[in-house]
Amino acid sequence: MTKYIKNLGLYFIIAVILQVGVLYYINNFYLSGFSSNNEDKSTAAVNSTNATSTKSNDKNNSSVSGKNEIDTTIKFSVPEDSTEIELSKENDKVAYIKDSVLQIVGKTENNTVDFQGLKLLKYQWLDEGNLVVATSKENSTSVSFYKYDISTKEKELLASIQLKDKKASINSIISSPLKDLIFVKVDLSNGGSEIYKLNVRNEFEKVALRESKIQDIYLIPHEDKLIYNSSLNSNVYVTYLEQKLSLTQKGLTRILGVDKSENVYIGLISNGNVSKIYYGSIGEKTSTWKQLSLNNIEKAEDLIVVENSIYKLNSTENKLEDLNGTTSISFKGKFLKICNGKVLSMENGNVYIN
C-alpha cells in the first residue's frame, strides 16, 4: 500500500512538471510571434493615426508645403491666350477657344471643332461628352444652337433664336448638371437682357423676367429655375416664382453663387464691395437665412462658392480660404473659375484641375 502511494505521488509530480513545461514553452516561444506581430500592428496603427492628425487642413497641401507627397492634381495643356475655358461634366476634358476656334483637349486626345464657315459665338458642356454650341453666319441676326457629340463629331440642330438687331449678342449658355436643360442669356443693344429656355419640343421659349437689366444669374438645378438680380436696385428674383427675395437689411445686392445643397449666397454691397453675406434655401423665408459678416469688405468677384461653402480668393498665396471655417484650397498659378465643384487654374501653359 505504501509503495502504491509513493508511485502515485511520483506520477503526480511528473505530470505537474510536464504541464508547467508545456505552458512555459507555449507562453514564451510559440505565442511570442503572435504577440510581437500584434504589437507591431498596434504601433503602426497609432503611428498612422498620429500622422493623419498632423496633416494640414489645406485640401491640396502638397502644392504649398513643398513636401514630396503624391500630387493628384489633373492638368491639361492649354495655350496661355485661350479664352472661355470650361471643364466637361465628367471632369476628363477641357474645352477652350483660341483664334475663334473651339478646341477640346483630353488625357489622350486634342480635337478641333469644325463648323464649316459658321461663326462660333458661345458654347457650353452638356453631359456624356456633348456640347451645345451657338453659331451664326456673318452679319446675321439668326443664331443656331447645335448639340455636338465630340466622339462622333456629329452635330444636331436643336433650335434657333432670332436676335432683335445686329448689336444684340449671346452673353452665356447655362446648362443643368442633371440633364440637358439649357438657358440662354441674350444681351440687347439697349442694355437690357432676355432669357430663353429650350423646351422639350426643341423650341426656345422666352422666360418672363421682372427686371430688364440683369447683373447676376445662377441656376438652381433641382428646381430648374434661375435666380437673378438687377444692376439698378436690390431686388432678387427667381424665375417662375411671383415673389421677390427680400433681405432683412436693405441695400444693393450681388448674387455670389449657389452651392451643392442649392443654398443661395447673396452679398450686401457697401461702397461697391460685399460687407455681409446672406445664405439659405429659396424654399425658406429669407428672415431665417444665415448671415456672415465680413471682417474686411471684399470684392464680389473674389467670393467663390465651392461645394457647400463660400471661399475668399487669396491670389497672393494661391488659395481659396473658407469664410465659414479654417480650411483652404490651394491651386497652381492663376485662378480661373469653378467648374463642377472643381478649381480651375492656369500656369505655364497648363490648366490645373484641383
Beta strands, then each sheet from edge to edge (+ up, - down):
strand 1: 74-77
strand 2: 83-87
strand 3: 93-98
strand 4: 101-106
strand 5: 110-113
strand 6: 119-125
strand 7: 130-136
strand 8: 142-149
strand 9: 154-162
strand 10: 169-175
strand 11: 182-187
strand 12: 193-198
strand 13: 204-206
strand 14: 214-220
strand 15: 225-230
strand 16: 236-238
strand 17: 244-245
strand 18: 253-258
strand 19: 264-270
strand 20: 273-280
strand 21: 290-298
strand 22: 303-306
strand 23: 309-314
strand 24: 319-322
strand 25: 328-330
strand 26: 334-339
strand 27: 342-347
strand 28: 350-353
sheet 1: 1+ 28- 27+ 26-
sheet 2: 2+ 3- 4+ 5-
sheet 3: 6+ 7- 8+ 9-
sheet 4: 10+ 11- 12+ 13-
sheet 5: 14+ 15- 16+ 17-
sheet 6: 18+ 19- 20+ 21-
sheet 7: 22+ 23- 24+ 25-
end
